[in-house]
Amino acid sequence: MLSRQEFYDLLETNLHQRLKEDHPIVNALFEERDPDLLRLMVKQGYQLTKVFAIYVGGLYYRCPLAYYRKKFAYNVFEEETGKMSKTDGHLELLHRFTSALGISQEELDSVEVNPETRELIDFRFRLIEDPSQFHRACSAVMIASEGQNLEDRAGAMRREMIAKGFGIEIDDMIFFKVHAEEDVHHVQDGLNCVADVCTTRQMQDEAIAAIHETCDKFWKHYDGILRSYKALKSEKEMA
């Protein structure tokens, strides 16, 4: 079994091996500056955001360590209210961005969820619902998922590029600013929690595998959006 520090470092290293910033869709967004692509990304991404507080609530419910239950409770409180960041609930902040893009609530509610997006959503629910899989669930949600938005991956600059490239007020992108800043702490909580709950080498290996599996499903989530975008472009060219 790895020492706690060795395991912690390995978890963090594996997180950074495959994040969404490396997906071709990011370059496509800034090279083409097509609002249709941004709208597709936001509509599918909304499906992930609207259930995220439920995931963290599930971790709170399943967590065997009181110290981390308090961390998860604060996380849920912030997700639902925005009180910690002195803003609004995170879903409300996202609505501010979707409104700036001209996307109505009706559109968001009627989105046909891509199968890849659905698999990412359901995968994390399956882990949350199984008490024996808490270590994997925590890796999937608090490390691999929260880690997708870390500020040190050019987050601030990217927000400015989106605002400028798509004619959006930077204030309407506060959802991304809050997430990028808050998620640094949430990932650290996840790393520490997983490092403490994994008491065998098998659990350590399973936690690391959960990071890779979650990142792979995020990658496929963006593959699905890119596929939808290419189909939309093809339809427009044929019209």
C-alpha positions, 0 to 999 in steps of 0.5 A: 500500500502506498503511503498517504502522501504518495497516494495523494500525489498520485491522485493529483498527477492522474487528475491532470493527465486528461482534462477538458482543456485538452479536448479538440472542442476547446480549440474549435470553439475559439478558432470558429467562434460559432455561437451554435457550438457554444450553445450546444456546449452550454445546453449539454453542460447544463444537464451536468450542472443541474444535478451536481449538488445532488452528487455532493449531497450523496457524498455527505450522506455516504461519507464515513468521516465526520470531518469531511461530511462537514466539508461536503455540507459547506459545498452543498450549501455553496452550490445551492445558495452561493452564500460562501462566495457571496453570489447566488446559487450556482444554477442561478449563476449559470442561468445568468450566462444562458440568458446572455446567450439567449437560451430560454429555460424552456430550451434547457428543459427540452434538450435531448441529452446526448448519450455520452452526457447521459452516461457521465451523469448516470455513472456518477449516480451509480457510484454515489448510490452504492455505499461500498463505492464511496472512495470511487464516488469521491474520486469521480465527483470531488477530484475528476469532476471538480478538477475539470474547472481549475483556474490554473489551466488558463481559466481567467484568460479563457473567460475573457476570450469567450466574452470578447469573441462572442460579445458577452459581458464578462459579468454574465460569466461569473458562474465560471469564475466562481467555479474555477476559484471554489473548485481549487478548494473542493479538489483539495478536499476530495484528494484529502478525503480519498487519501484518508478513506482508502485503507488498502492498496486495492481501494487506492487503485480503484480510486485512481481508476475512477479518476481515469474513468470519469475523465474518459467520460468527460472526454466522450461528453465533449466528443458527443457535442462535437459530433452534434455540432458537425451534424448541425454544420452539415445540415446548414451547408446542405440547406 
